[in-house]
Structure formats: structure tokens, C-alpha cells
Amino acid sequence: MADFDGTQVGQLLAQMRQTLDTMRAGPQEAGAPREDAVGEAADGQVRAVMRDGRLESVRLDPRVMRLASDDLGEHIVTAVNAALAAARQPTAGVPVTVDPARLAEQLREVQDASVRQMSMFGQAMNDVLARMRESGGGR
């Protein structure tokens, strides 16, 4: 079984922090593909699709083209806004109840405390060894 020193524990916690930062960045920044976000209006006759933060398409059912231009415009705006809202929703792989920022802060606190404790432990062990050498028990 390998011994862990303060440096190894610090490295392990730093890797965990990096993983958390990647998770917090979300799939767009992490390079993972994201599903299209879809918004609809007028009982599905107007459909807007968002992909990668951009409006990908707007589909209009031919029947909706009979509406007055103001009404049609309102339905398009409603569908696009619904698609935008859907695009902002958390991904399925990230639980909604987890606050990655708070979790990252707690991890930083744990890392800092563990590095301090490991440093103090290492210093205490060095002091013990020095005393043993002085008394002649460390030969």
C-alpha cells in the first residue's frame, strides 16, 4: 500500500477541483455535444430550434401563415423564447440540487485544511526523527 504525503493529497484534491470546474463549465465549454433546445407556439405550428447557443431553425406550419403578421410575429417570438429557456436548462447529467460553485468552495476549504494538516504532521514526524537522532535511537 502506497503512503500518501501532503503533496499527493494536494494533487488528488486539485484533480477533483479541476473535474468540478469542468462540470461547472457545462457541456458547451467542456466540448461535449448538447441536445437541441426546442420551443413551440401556436399549438406546435411554430417551432424554433436552438443549437450551441444559436438559433438553428424556425419552422412554420403552412396553416399559421394565414395569421395576421403581428400575430405570427408574436408566435415566433414565443417559440424562440421557449427554445432559449430550454437551452438554459441544466443538462440531464448534472443534478439540479447540486450547486457546483458551493461544492467547489467546500473542496477548496478541504484541500487547504488537509495540506496544512499534512504539513504539520510532516513537521512533527521530522521533529520526532531529529529527537531520536539526538538521543542516539535513530542509528
N, C-alpha and C positions, 0 to 999 in steps of 0.2 A: 504494500500500500504506500503510495507516494505521500510525502509530507507536504503540506501547504504552508508557504510562508506568506507574509503580508503582501508581497508583490504579486504572487499568484492569485490570491483572493481579490486584490485590487483589479487585476486583469480580468478575472471572471466577472466581477461586478461591472466593469467597464463594457464588456461584451454584452451583458444583459441590458445595460443602459442604451447601447447602440441599437440593439434589437427593438427596444421600446421606442426609441426615436424614429426608427424606420416604420414601426407600426403607426405611430402618431402622425407621420408624414402622409399616410394614406396610400392607396394603391397607385394613384396618379404619379406621385413623386417617387415611389418605390419601384416603378416600372411595371407593375402588374396591370394587366388589362382590366378594364371596368366595363360592366354591362351598360348597354344603352339605357338612358333615362327617358321615359315616355310620359307625355302629358296629353290629355284629351279634353275636348269640349264639344258642345252641341251633340250630346249622346254618341260620342265616338266619330262623328262626321268630320271633325278637325283633329288631326293627330300631329304632335310635334315630337321630334326625337333629338335628344342631346347626346353627344359622344365626345369624350375628352374635353369637357368644358365648353364645347362649341355647339351651335345649332346645326344638326346634321341634315334634318329634312322637316318639311311641313307637308302633310298630305291632306287634301281637301276632297271630300266625297262630292261627286257632281251635284247631288241634291242640295248641298249647302251653298252652292254658287247662286241659287235663286234668292238668297237673302239680300237685304239692303247692305250696301258696302260698310256702313257703320256697324251693323250687327255682325257681319262677317269679320271685320277687324277686331271687335271685342272678343269673339270666339277664338281667333288666332292668338291674341294676347293671353287669354285664359289658358289655352293649351301650352303655349311657350312657358308661361309662368309655372304651370304644373310640372312641366318637364324640368325646369330649373330647380324647383323644390325637390323633385325626385332625385336629381343629380347630387344634391347636397346631403341626402340621407346617408347615414353610416353604412358601410359595406356589411354584408352578411357575416363575414369572418370576424368582425370586431364587435364584442358585446357593447350594447348601448350603456349599460350600467357602469362600465369602467371609464374612469377619467384618466387617460394616458398622461396628462400633464401632472396630475397629483401623484400618480403611480411613479412617474419618473423622478419627481421631487423626493418621494419617500425612498426610492432606490439610491438617490444621491446621498441622502442622510445616512442610510445603512452603510453605503460604501465608505463614506468619510469616517463614520464611527468605527467600522471594522479595521480600516487602515490604521487609525490611531491606536486601537487596542492591540493590533498585531505588532505595531512598532513598540509599544510599551512592553509587551510580552517579550519581544526580541531583546530589548534593552535589559529587562530583568534577567533573562537567560544569560546574556553576556556578563552581567554583574555577578551572577552565581558562579559562572565558569572562572571569572577573574579571581573571586574569593577562594575558589577551590585551588587554583594555581598558586595563589599566595600562601595558602596553608599547606601546600605540598600534596594535596589529594588529587590533583588532576594530572599526575605523571603517568 
